[in-house]
Amino acid sequence: MTSRIDVFKEMLEADPDNTMVMFGLAKEYEKTGQHADVIAVLEEYLAKADDEGNAYGTLAKAHELSGNREKAIEIYKKGIDIAIAHGHPSMANEYRMTLDLDFAD
């Protein structure tokens, strides 16, 4: 039986610039707790895609779970800017609340 991760990897081999497949692969890695893989795939995704903010939250959370709080904060802040630029104020507010609640020292 082929895993969903394997399916996404095969799809990316056939079409390495398919950002939808990249995002799907990152979400599958997220489900299995493979934070380093989430980070690697989403960094490549963000270099190629015009993301509206969702990937930034996933990437920030992966950095947080990997122990890199400063990088997570930086990415949440970038996600706020991107979400606002794309007309997603509720996403921006969600990231602000995460910063206020989870990263306040």
Secondary structure as GFF3:
##gff-version 3
##sequence-region A 1 105
A	DSSP	alpha_helix	4	14	.	.	.	ID=ss1
A	DSSP	alpha_helix	19	31	.	.	.	ID=ss2
A	DSSP	alpha_helix	35	48	.	.	.	ID=ss3
A	DSSP	alpha_helix	54	65	.	.	.	ID=ss4
A	DSSP	alpha_helix	69	85	.	.	.	ID=ss5
A	DSSP	alpha_helix	89	102	.	.	.	ID=ss6
###
